Amino acid sequence: PKKSNGNSKQQTMTNNNSRNNNNAIPKKIAKCALHHYENVLIKSNGGGGKPQDGKEWTAYAAIVASSSSSSNNDDDDDDETKVWVVSSATGSKCTSATSVLSSLTTASTATTVEEKKKEEEEVVKGCIIRDSHAEVLCKRGLMRLLWMEIYHHLSTLLQQQQQQQRDKNED
């Protein structure tokens, strides 16, 4: 038989604490994303829309950013890690061409079925998001945010350069 040194209970507790700490941040991220869905998306829609309880489900995706302090001890409970939703979306498989066509008011000049079909294709071209899954829309939201950040940063730099040039010209 193998002799125990009496530390196995403490080692098991350390392993459990490590597992709990490893789950703390993912739980915090999930809680943040769900809180955003329930308190921002649903409430901003007046509490209505999909899903209707017991009847429907909806797909939801969120990109959550995190920031933590420089002290990353395994003994910490990750309370110092801040999380926030950067982009989120609910989605469906696609927007139907019929709904796009019905929302557009154009006078038809088509005389044949083929002409009508071609005319509809031209009207709808670029109006339909064929892949509007929640994940895709969420990614698009993130890309939009990143481009806005880049634009803002470059605009600020340009303004600073223009101001420096004016100051230089005045001297």
C-alpha positions in Angstrom: 0.0 0.0 0.0 1.0 3.6 -0.8 1.5 5.9 2.2 -0.2 9.3 2.1 1.6 12.4 3.3 -1.7 13.9 4.5 -1.6 16.7 1.9 -4.1 15.1 -0.6 -7.1 16.9 0.9 -5.4 20.2 0.6 -4.2 19.4 -2.9 -7.8 18.5 -3.9 -9.1 21.9 -2.4 -6.4 23.7 -4.4 -7.4 21.9 -7.6 -11.1 22.8 -6.9 -10.2 26.4 -6.3 -8.2 26.5 -9.5 -11.2 25.0 -11.4 -13.6 27.5 -9.9 -11.2 30.4 -10.8 -11.0 29.0 -14.3 -14.8 29.1 -14.6 -15.2 32.6 -13.0 -14.4 34.6 -16.1 -16.5 32.6 -18.6 -19.4 32.8 -16.1 -18.9 36.5 -15.8 -18.9 36.8 -19.6 -22.0 34.8 -20.0 -23.8 36.7 -17.3 -22.8 40.0 -18.9 -24.1 38.9 -22.4 -27.4 37.7 -21.0 -27.8 40.8 -18.9 -27.3 42.9 -22.0 -29.8 40.8 -23.9 -32.5 41.0 -21.2 -31.9 44.7 -20.1 -30.8 46.4 -23.3 -32.1 44.6 -26.3 -35.5 43.4 -25.0 -36.2 46.7 -23.1 -35.2 48.9 -26.0 -37.7 47.0 -28.1 -40.5 47.8 -25.6 -40.3 44.2 -24.2 -42.1 42.9 -27.3 -41.0 41.0 -30.3 -39.4 37.6 -30.5 -39.2 35.2 -28.7 -42.7 34.7 -27.4 -42.5 32.7 -24.2 -43.2 29.0 -24.8 -43.7 29.5 -28.5 -40.5 30.7 -30.1 -36.7 30.7 -29.7 -34.3 33.2 -31.0 -30.6 33.1 -31.8 -28.4 35.5 -29.9 -24.7 36.3 -30.2 -22.5 38.7 -28.3 -18.9 39.7 -28.4 -17.8 40.6 -24.9 -14.5 42.4 -24.1 -12.7 42.0 -20.9 -10.0 43.9 -19.0 -8.2 42.8 -15.9 -5.8 44.4 -13.5 -2.1 43.5 -13.7 -2.3 41.2 -10.6 -3.3 37.8 -11.9 -3.0 35.5 -9.0 -4.8 32.2 -9.1 -6.1 32.9 -5.6 -8.0 35.9 -6.7 -11.8 35.6 -7.4 -11.5 37.6 -10.7 -13.6 40.4 -9.3 -11.1 42.8 -10.8 -11.9 41.5 -14.3 -14.3 44.0 -16.1 -16.4 42.7 -18.9 -18.7 44.6 -21.3 -20.7 43.8 -24.5 -19.0 45.3 -27.6 -21.5 44.0 -30.1 -24.6 41.8 -30.0 -27.3 40.7 -32.3 -30.3 38.4 -32.7 -30.8 36.9 -36.1 -32.6 34.7 -38.5 -31.6 32.8 -41.6 -32.3 35.5 -44.1 -34.6 38.4 -45.1 -37.1 37.3 -47.6 -37.1 38.9 -51.1 -40.9 39.2 -50.8 -40.7 41.4 -47.7 -38.1 43.6 -49.3 -40.2 43.9 -52.5 -43.3 44.7 -50.6 -41.5 47.5 -48.6 -40.2 49.1 -51.8 -42.7 51.1 -53.9 -41.7 51.2 -57.5 -43.9 51.5 -60.6 -43.5 48.4 -62.7 -43.0 48.8 -66.4 -42.8 45.1 -67.1 -45.2 43.6 -69.5 -44.1 39.9 -69.3 -43.4 37.6 -66.4 -39.7 37.4 -67.4 -39.4 41.2 -67.4 -41.2 41.4 -64.1 -38.7 38.9 -62.6 -35.7 40.7 -64.0 -37.1 44.0 -62.7 -37.6 42.6 -59.2 -34.0 41.2 -59.2 -32.7 44.7 -60.0 -34.8 46.3 -57.3 -33.8 43.8 -54.7 -30.1 43.7 -55.7 -28.1 44.7 -52.6 -31.2 45.0 -50.4 -31.2 41.5 -49.0 -28.9 40.2 -46.3 -28.8 36.5 -47.2 -26.8 35.5 -44.1 -28.3 37.3 -41.1 -27.5 34.7 -38.5 -26.9 36.3 -35.1 -23.1 35.5 -35.3 -22.7 37.2 -38.7 -24.6 40.3 -37.6 -22.7 40.5 -34.4 -19.4 40.3 -36.3 -20.6 43.0 -38.6 -21.4 45.2 -35.6 -17.9 44.6 -34.3 -16.4 45.5 -37.6 -18.4 48.7 -37.8 -17.3 49.7 -34.3 -13.7 49.0 -35.2 -13.9 51.1 -38.3 -15.6 53.9 -36.4 -12.8 53.8 -33.8 -10.2 54.0 -36.6 -12.0 56.9 -38.3 -12.2 58.8 -35.0 -8.5 58.2 -34.2 -7.4 59.3 -37.7 -9.7 62.3 -37.7 -8.2 63.4 -34.3 -4.7 62.9 -35.7 -5.5 64.9 -38.8 -7.0 67.8 -36.8 -3.9 67.8 -34.6 -1.6 68.0 -37.6 -3.7 70.8 -39.2 -3.5 72.7 -35.9 0.3 72.2 -35.8 0.6 73.4 -39.4 -1.5 76.6 -38.6 0.6 77.3 -35.5 3.7 76.9 -37.6 2.4 79.2 -40.3 1.6 81.9 -37.7 5.2 82.0 -36.5 
